[in-house]
Amino acid sequence: MRNRYVAIAVGLLGVVLLVVPPAAGQSAADGWVMPRTADGQPELQGAWSFANLTPLERPDELAGRELLTDEEVAARNADASTRASSDRRGELTRERDVGLAYNQFWWDRGTSDGRTSLIVDPADGRVPYTPAGRERAAALRQFRGRPAHGPEDRGLQERCIQYRPLPRLPTGYNNHYQIVQTPNHVAILVEMIHAVRIIPLDGRPHVDDGVRLWNGDSRGRWEGDTLVVETTNFSDKTNFSGSGANLHLVERFRRVDADTVEYEFTVKDPGVWERPWTGMLPFTKTEEPIFEYACHEGNYGMTNLLVGARFEDRAIEESKTQSR
């Protein structure tokens, strides 16, 4: 959120390296030159926004269309910028009003980039589920939809563990990364629930297969001017579009101009998807500071969530009794 609480000292992430002039012959056609760190790596450091209105999957009504019209883009951007504004509150049901959670000031959804899906492969813009994978994804949604028996039944974000799994996709707010580089590591702070990924670049192997982590185990390398990050060893307690512990993620970060990093991810999990699939979205440079996301200080909200679940249980039992 924009009014976040306590600023994170950038020094916690590491020492930001000085930028040195690029070597001759690296000038782009438009005059932009790839900035580099003192050890010659492409400069990815800084704060980047990945806010984006484009959905992961192409909606059914847009089947066969890769791009929106200019009018459709303008309409989506206008809707996002006024979605919870006071002059539209009268259009909302009570449930929808509560679901929006905040007034318009707090939201930061970004804008549409004109595409109909973040997925670029397969060409239909849809997740290529296997039958078993589709069943797994549906079962996970159903599980999250029932009253929670205990805190473990609530989502990781409500338990202040992790907002979303990797690869991280845009949400309603806090869509910012802070990237810091050293010769042997890249550190990526994600604003939402302030998780930090430490990615070694020194060629070390992945951890033992028996070690499973919320964000998996990442290893990075440079392929030309592209940072390639390969992540394995995910926990089966997280899932991305139905994935399990066998998720294999390859991310590519490539700076394309002064204000943009092109981010591409490819995921595979043979038991869930028929084949690997790829998504892409841009990161946009921002000069705004990133502040600490203080998630449920003491997590007192969990008590209220579980009390509400017990009321739901009671209502279900009363409904069963009345129908007999």
C-alpha positions as CSV (number, residue, x, y, z in Angstrom):
1,M,0.0,0.0,0.0
2,R,1.0,3.6,-0.6
3,N,0.7,4.4,3.1
4,R,2.9,1.7,4.4
5,Y,4.5,1.7,7.8
6,V,8.2,1.7,8.3
7,A,10.7,2.2,5.6
8,I,13.1,-0.7,4.9
9,A,16.7,0.4,4.9
10,V,18.1,-0.4,1.5
11,G,21.3,-1.4,3.2
12,L,19.7,-4.5,4.5
13,L,19.7,-5.9,1.0
14,G,23.4,-5.2,0.3
15,V,25.7,-2.5,-1.0
16,V,24.5,-1.0,-4.3
17,L,27.4,-1.2,-6.7
18,L,28.6,1.8,-8.7
19,V,27.8,2.0,-12.3
20,V,30.7,2.2,-14.7
21,P,30.5,3.4,-18.3
22,P,29.8,0.7,-20.9
23,A,32.4,-0.6,-23.3
24,A,32.6,0.9,-26.8
25,G,30.2,-0.5,-29.3
26,Q,27.3,-1.1,-26.9
27,S,25.2,1.9,-27.8
28,A,21.6,1.1,-28.8
29,A,20.1,2.6,-32.0
30,D,18.1,5.2,-29.9
31,G,21.2,6.3,-28.0
32,W,20.4,4.2,-24.8
33,V,23.4,2.3,-23.5
34,M,23.1,-0.7,-21.2
35,P,24.4,0.4,-17.8
36,R,26.7,-2.0,-16.0
37,T,27.8,-2.7,-12.5
38,A,31.5,-2.4,-11.6
39,D,32.1,-6.1,-12.4
40,G,30.4,-5.7,-15.8
41,Q,27.0,-7.2,-15.2
42,P,24.0,-5.6,-16.8
43,E,22.5,-3.1,-14.3
44,L,19.2,-4.4,-13.0
45,Q,19.4,-2.6,-9.7
46,G,16.6,-0.3,-8.5
47,A,12.9,-0.3,-7.8
48,W,10.6,-1.8,-10.4
49,S,6.8,-2.0,-10.7
50,F,5.2,-5.0,-12.3
51,A,1.6,-3.7,-11.9
52,N,-0.4,-4.9,-15.0
53,L,-4.1,-5.3,-15.8
54,T,-3.5,-8.1,-18.3
55,P,-4.9,-11.4,-17.0
56,L,-2.7,-14.5,-16.9
57,E,-5.1,-16.5,-19.2
58,R,-7.0,-15.2,-22.2
59,P,-10.7,-14.9,-21.4
60,D,-13.1,-17.0,-23.4
61,E,-14.8,-14.0,-25.0
62,L,-11.4,-12.9,-26.4
63,A,-10.4,-16.3,-27.8
64,G,-8.3,-16.0,-30.9
65,R,-7.3,-12.4,-30.2
66,E,-3.8,-11.6,-29.0
67,L,-4.4,-7.8,-28.7
68,L,-7.1,-5.5,-27.5
69,T,-8.3,-2.5,-29.5
70,D,-7.2,1.0,-28.3
71,E,-10.8,1.6,-27.2
72,E,-10.8,-1.6,-25.1
73,V,-7.5,-0.7,-23.5
74,A,-8.8,2.8,-22.6
75,A,-12.0,1.3,-21.1
76,R,-10.0,-1.2,-18.9
77,N,-7.7,1.5,-17.7
78,A,-10.6,3.8,-16.9
79,D,-12.3,1.0,-15.0
80,A,-9.2,0.2,-12.9
81,S,-8.6,3.9,-12.0
82,T,-12.2,4.4,-10.8
83,R,-13.2,0.9,-9.6
84,A,-13.6,1.8,-6.0
85,S,-14.0,5.6,-6.3
86,S,-16.8,7.3,-4.3
87,D,-18.9,8.1,-7.4
88,R,-19.1,4.4,-8.3
89,R,-19.9,3.0,-4.9
90,G,-23.6,3.1,-5.7
91,E,-23.1,0.6,-8.5
92,L,-21.7,-2.1,-6.1
93,T,-23.5,-4.8,-4.2
94,R,-22.7,-4.9,-0.5
95,E,-20.6,-8.1,-1.1
96,R,-18.7,-6.4,-3.9
97,D,-18.1,-3.3,-1.9
98,V,-16.6,-5.3,1.0
99,G,-14.6,-7.4,-1.5
100,L,-12.9,-4.3,-2.8
101,A,-11.6,-3.8,0.8
102,Y,-10.3,-0.3,0.3
103,N,-11.3,2.9,-1.4
104,Q,-9.6,3.9,-4.7
105,F,-6.6,5.6,-3.0
106,W,-5.1,2.3,-1.9
107,W,-5.3,0.4,-5.2
108,D,-2.4,0.3,-7.6
109,R,-3.4,-2.1,-10.4
110,G,-1.3,-0.6,-13.1
111,T,-2.6,-0.4,-16.7
112,S,-3.3,-2.7,-19.6
113,D,-0.4,-3.4,-22.0
114,G,-2.9,-4.2,-24.7
115,R,-2.4,-7.9,-24.7
116,T,-5.3,-10.3,-23.9
117,S,-3.1,-12.6,-21.7
118,L,0.2,-12.7,-20.0
119,I,0.7,-16.2,-21.4
120,V,2.5,-16.0,-24.7
121,D,3.0,-19.8,-25.2
122,P,0.8,-21.7,-26.0
123,A,-0.6,-19.3,-28.6
124,D,-4.2,-19.7,-27.2
125,G,-3.1,-17.9,-24.0
126,R,-4.4,-20.7,-21.8
127,V,-2.8,-22.9,-19.2
128,P,-2.4,-26.4,-20.8
129,Y,-3.7,-28.5,-18.0
130,T,-3.7,-32.3,-18.0
131,P,-7.1,-33.8,-16.9
132,A,-5.5,-34.6,-13.5
133,G,-4.0,-31.1,-13.3
134,R,-7.4,-29.5,-13.9
135,E,-8.9,-31.7,-11.2
136,R,-6.2,-30.7,-8.8
137,A,-6.6,-27.0,-9.5
138,A,-10.4,-27.3,-9.0
139,A,-9.9,-29.2,-5.7
140,L,-7.6,-26.6,-4.4
141,R,-10.1,-23.9,-5.2
142,Q,-12.9,-25.9,-3.5
143,F,-10.7,-26.5,-0.4
144,R,-10.0,-22.8,0.0
145,G,-13.8,-22.1,-0.4
146,R,-15.0,-24.1,2.5
147,P,-15.0,-22.9,6.2
148,A,-11.5,-23.3,7.6
149,H,-11.0,-25.9,10.3
150,G,-7.9,-24.3,11.5
151,P,-5.3,-21.7,10.5
152,E,-3.5,-24.2,8.2
153,D,-6.7,-24.1,6.0
154,R,-6.3,-20.4,5.3
155,G,-4.2,-19.1,2.5
156,L,-0.5,-18.4,3.0
157,Q,-1.1,-14.6,2.6
158,E,-3.6,-14.6,5.5
159,R,-1.1,-16.4,7.6
160,C,1.6,-13.8,6.7
161,I,3.9,-16.4,5.2
162,Q,3.8,-15.5,1.6
163,Y,1.3,-13.5,-0.6
164,R,1.6,-15.5,-3.8
165,P,3.8,-18.3,-5.1
166,L,6.5,-18.0,-7.7
167,P,6.4,-16.8,-10.4
168,R,4.9,-13.7,-8.8
169,L,2.1,-12.1,-10.8
170,P,0.5,-8.7,-10.5
171,T,-2.2,-8.0,-7.9
172,G,-4.2,-5.0,-6.7
173,Y,-1.3,-3.2,-4.9
174,N,2.3,-3.5,-3.7
175,N,3.5,-4.6,-7.1
176,H,7.1,-3.6,-6.6
177,Y,10.5,-5.3,-6.6
178,Q,13.8,-3.9,-5.3
179,I,16.7,-5.5,-7.0
180,V,20.3,-5.4,-5.7
181,Q,23.3,-7.1,-7.3
182,T,26.7,-8.1,-6.1
183,P,29.3,-10.1,-8.2
184,N,28.0,-13.4,-6.8
185,H,24.4,-12.8,-5.9
186,V,21.2,-11.0,-6.9
187,A,18.7,-10.1,-4.1
188,I,15.1,-9.4,-5.0
189,L,12.8,-7.9,-2.4
190,V,9.1,-8.2,-3.2
191,E,7.0,-5.5,-1.5
192,M,4.0,-7.7,-0.6
193,I,4.9,-9.4,2.7
194,H,8.5,-8.2,2.2
195,A,10.0,-11.5,1.1
196,V,13.6,-11.5,-0.1
197,R,15.0,-14.0,-2.6
198,I,18.8,-14.4,-2.5
199,I,19.9,-15.9,-5.8
200,P,23.5,-17.2,-6.0
201,L,25.4,-16.7,-9.3
202,D,28.5,-18.7,-8.4
203,G,27.5,-22.0,-10.0
204,R,26.7,-23.9,-6.8
205,P,24.3,-26.9,-7.2
206,H,20.8,-26.9,-5.9
207,V,20.1,-28.1,-2.4
208,D,19.3,-31.8,-1.7
209,D,16.0,-32.9,-3.2
210,G,14.7,-33.6,0.3
211,V,14.8,-29.9,1.1
212,R,11.6,-28.1,0.2
213,L,11.1,-24.4,0.4
214,W,8.2,-21.9,0.1
215,N,9.9,-20.1,-2.8
216,G,12.0,-23.1,-4.0
217,D,15.8,-23.0,-4.4
218,S,17.0,-20.5,-7.0
219,R,20.3,-20.5,-9.0
220,G,21.2,-17.7,-11.4
221,R,23.5,-17.3,-14.4
222,W,24.1,-14.7,-17.1
223,E,23.4,-15.6,-20.7
224,G,24.7,-12.6,-22.5
225,D,22.8,-9.6,-21.0
226,T,20.0,-11.8,-19.7
227,L,19.8,-13.0,-16.1
228,V,18.5,-16.5,-16.1
229,V,17.2,-17.9,-12.8
230,E,16.3,-21.6,-12.4
231,T,14.3,-22.6,-9.4
232,T,13.5,-26.1,-8.1
233,N,12.8,-27.7,-4.7
234,F,9.4,-26.2,-4.2
235,S,7.2,-27.1,-1.3
236,D,3.9,-29.0,-2.0
237,K,2.3,-26.5,0.4
238,T,2.4,-23.9,-2.3
239,N,1.0,-24.0,-5.8
240,F,1.1,-21.9,-9.0
241,S,-2.0,-22.6,-11.2
242,G,-2.3,-26.1,-9.6
243,S,1.4,-27.0,-9.6
244,G,2.9,-29.3,-7.0
245,A,6.4,-30.0,-5.6
246,N,7.7,-30.9,-9.0
247,L,7.3,-27.4,-10.3
248,H,10.4,-26.3,-12.3
249,L,10.6,-22.5,-13.0
250,V,13.0,-20.7,-15.3
251,E,12.9,-16.9,-15.2
252,R,14.6,-14.4,-17.6
253,F,15.3,-10.8,-16.7
254,R,16.5,-8.6,-19.6
255,R,16.8,-4.9,-19.4
256,V,15.6,-3.4,-22.8
257,D,15.8,0.3,-22.1
258,A,16.3,2.8,-19.3
259,D,12.9,2.3,-17.8
260,T,12.0,-1.3,-18.6
261,V,13.0,-4.9,-17.7
262,E,11.4,-7.6,-19.8
263,Y,10.5,-10.5,-17.5
264,E,9.7,-13.9,-18.9
265,F,8.9,-17.1,-17.0
266,T,8.6,-20.7,-18.2
267,V,7.1,-23.3,-15.9
268,K,6.7,-27.1,-16.2
269,D,5.2,-29.8,-14.0
270,P,4.5,-32.9,-16.1
271,G,1.8,-34.2,-13.7
272,V,-0.2,-31.0,-13.9
273,W,0.4,-29.5,-17.3
274,E,0.6,-31.2,-20.7
275,R,3.8,-29.2,-21.6
276,P,5.9,-26.3,-20.4
277,W,4.2,-22.9,-20.9
278,T,5.5,-19.3,-20.8
279,G,4.3,-15.9,-19.7
280,M,5.8,-12.4,-20.0
281,L,5.3,-9.0,-18.5
282,P,7.3,-5.8,-18.3
283,F,8.8,-4.2,-15.1
284,T,8.7,-0.4,-15.2
285,K,11.3,1.6,-13.3
286,T,10.0,3.7,-10.4
287,E,11.7,6.3,-8.2
288,E,9.3,5.7,-5.3
289,P,10.7,4.1,-2.2
290,I,9.6,0.7,-1.0
291,F,8.3,0.6,2.5
292,E,7.8,-2.3,4.9
293,Y,4.6,-4.3,4.5
294,A,3.6,-5.0,8.1
295,C,1.4,-8.0,7.7
296,H,-1.2,-8.5,10.5
297,E,1.0,-7.3,13.4
298,G,0.4,-10.2,15.8
299,N,-2.0,-11.6,13.1
300,Y,-5.0,-10.9,15.2
301,G,-7.1,-11.1,12.1
302,M,-6.7,-14.9,12.0
303,T,-8.8,-15.2,15.2
304,N,-11.6,-13.3,13.5
305,L,-11.4,-15.4,10.4
306,L,-11.7,-18.6,12.3
307,V,-14.6,-17.3,14.4
308,G,-16.4,-16.4,11.2
309,A,-15.7,-20.0,9.9
310,R,-17.4,-21.4,13.0
311,F,-20.5,-19.3,12.4
312,E,-20.5,-20.7,8.9
313,D,-20.3,-24.2,10.3
314,R,-23.2,-23.5,12.5
315,A,-25.3,-22.1,9.7
316,I,-24.6,-25.2,7.6
317,E,-25.6,-27.6,10.4
318,E,-28.8,-25.6,11.1
319,S,-29.7,-25.8,7.4
320,K,-29.2,-29.5,7.4
321,T,-31.5,-29.9,10.5
322,Q,-34.2,-27.8,9.0
323,S,-34.2,-29.8,5.7
324,R,-34.8,-33.1,7.5
